[in-house]
Amino acid sequence: MVERSERLPHIQLSLTTEGSASSPRGGGRQNQITLANAGNRQGHGRKLKGSLDSLIFDWRNTEDQREEEGKPPLPEKAVPIILQVDPVVFDAEDLRTYGIEVIAELEDGYIIGASVEDDDFSELQKKIELFIQEKRGGGNVAGIWEILDGSRRPEYILSPELLNSWDSIQDGQIYLVDVGIACVGSKS
């Protein structure tokens, strides 16, 4: 069940509830991208590892640059990440087993998340390695189509109005902003 906040209609937050078990997802025709990824474990796995390494490297550079500029440190070990996954067969909640907390599920399989107490994404890296080696526990990695840098994609987190004005925002200008954070569920 997906519930939208009236004040943040551009971000869809998933609402999970307790109830009886549902049948597994999928079962029909698999997406061609997922099938191609499963057939090219080495290539797809290396692509994901490269994207993840780049994300981690850029995050550490950002932290170092902030420290040099005298800015306060960012939250420890909570590295933002955006993934594009197979929207039919990949369950976003499975990302918890990858050490990733789901913040929002967007259209076309895009998921905004953050690392959970692990700025190296070691669980995700283990799953990718299991996928490459064709070992148990790595099969779902074929459903992860792409890993994007979570801090450099404003189009996924900004309202359309703010995104249209994004390029005209000046660094030296002081702006008054209203930030809204919505949470679903009782667990933090």
Stockholm file with secondary structure:
# STOCKHOLM 1.0

chainA/1-188         MVERSERLPHIQLSLTTEGSASSPRGGGRQNQITLANAGNRQGHGRKLKGSLDSLIFDWRNTEDQREEEGKPPLPEKAVPIILQVDPVVFDAEDLRTYGIEVIAELEDGYIIGASVEDDDFSELQKKIELFIQEKRGGGNVAGIWEILDGSRRPEYILSPELLNSWDSIQDGQIYLVDVGIACVGSKS
#=GR chainA/1-188 SS CEEECSSCTTSEEECCCCCSCCCCSCCSCCCHHHHHHHHCHHHHHHHHHHHHHHHHHHHHHHHHHHHHTTCCCCCTTCCEEEEEECTTTCCGGGGGGGTEEEEEECGGGEEEEEESSCTTCHHHHHHHHHHHTTCTTCGGGGGEEEEEETTSCGGGTSCHHHHHHGGGCCTTSCCCCCCCCCCCSSCC
#=GC SS_cons         CEEECSSCTTSEEECCCCCSCCCCSCCSCCCHHHHHHHHCHHHHHHHHHHHHHHHHHHHHHHHHHHHHTTCCCCCTTCCEEEEEECTTTCCGGGGGGGTEEEEEECGGGEEEEEESSCTTCHHHHHHHHHHHTTCTTCGGGGGEEEEEETTSCGGGTSCHHHHHHGGGCCTTSCCCCCCCCCCCSSCC
//
